[in-house]
Amino acid sequence: MGSEIRDINLAESGERKIEWVKRNCDLLRTLEGEFAVTKPFKGKKIALSVHLEAKTAYLCLVLKAGGADMYVTGSNPLSTQDDVAAALVKAGLEVHAWYDSTPEEYNAHIRAVLEAGPNIIIDDGGDLVHMMHTELKHLIPNVIGGCEETTTGILRLLAMDRDGELKFPMVLVNNADCKHFFDNRYGTGQSVWDGINRTTNLIVAGKIVVVAGYGWCGKGVAMRAKGLGARVIVTEVDPVKAIEAVMDGFDVMPMKEAAKVGDFFVTVTGCEKVIDSEDFAVVKDGAIMCNAGHFDCEIDVAWLKANAVETREMRKNIMGYKLPTGQWVYILAEGRLVNLAAGDGHPAEIMDMSFAIQALSAKYLVEHEGKLDKMIIDVPREVDNDVAVRKLAFLGKHIDTLTPEQVKYLNSSAV
């Protein structure tokens, strides 16, 4: 089975991007050196479906340094960068991905990496695991386990496990402290506004920004919008998170009310039709909407396509829809992940932590092959702490440690 990409001649551009990432990913660079010696993945096949840009590519090369045979595809048709894919092929990895693939091509790419018979699966959103359990069940006995990168993917895994359908252990990488505290909050917060700003070239200061969902990603998006000078409204279905938003200084209201006043809308919920036809009916003329959740169903773009009286591409990655009520609404990146489809994703230093968790979690699965009796596995605390300690050292920071007397006190009944 060979690689399937569009243009191998783009490789040099991709190599430069990966080199830049490597210079700014201290954790992964250290793991690459360690793995090159210890070869924890020797003889193992790893199938990976993550947004295929330079940071993901470097993770693939780190795993390859550890002895893995890598089978790589993207997790979103609009986030794959062709030059990065070409660079991985040049480096000897098998890659099945290209930018703006059709749904049929995307599914074929997912199938191609799974048909290699992987021992480890690294997933982003759950598409690899889903196809393995529905169309390629005969390959499940090869799988030691896998790692899931996102909140959305974890929700799918929990549903499968609840229904007794999940057939191999999956490590919930997104739930690791060194992942969601930083990747989801600071990474999403910065990269979403990077995607919006480079796409629209409009000022944020003084505008009203509506953030749908106040999980870790929503917190990051709202925080950065506030920092850019926006007035922020949060919409939520969780009363506890809504209180958090109020106490963080943001207004809270239903989407039906926020839709009337918002200038920018960012959905980060993992649910469908968060902005629907009723909301479109009352939006301000010129409202700009984008999604930072995994799937492209949070904004009901299908309704817009079916009911708009006129459509017009205003700029690259900005499609305008004239509503039956007369207003224009503008959708960024087709309603797909704006930070990847219209940007370069999270900063390298942030993904350094997330992908270090991925690499060490995959190593944990190999080391515990056949010993895990649960299908849903939390990232071991020692892995989380290892990444945190290493990161602090690279930041040049030091912290206190408990004395033996303090440990004894904290573990005693006197506390």
Helices and strands as residue ranges (DSSP letters): G 8-10, H 11-23, H 26-38, E 45-49, H 54-65, E 69-73, H 82-90, E 94-95, H 103-114, E 120-123, H 127-134, G 137-142, E 145-148, H 151-162, E 170-172, G 173-175, H 177-179, I 180-187, H 188-200, E 208-212, H 216-227, E 231-235, H 239-247, E 251-252, H 255-258, E 264-267, H 277-280, E 287-291, H 301-307, E 310-315, E 318-322, E 328-332, G 333-335, H 338-341, H 348-367, E 376-378, H 381-394, H 404-410
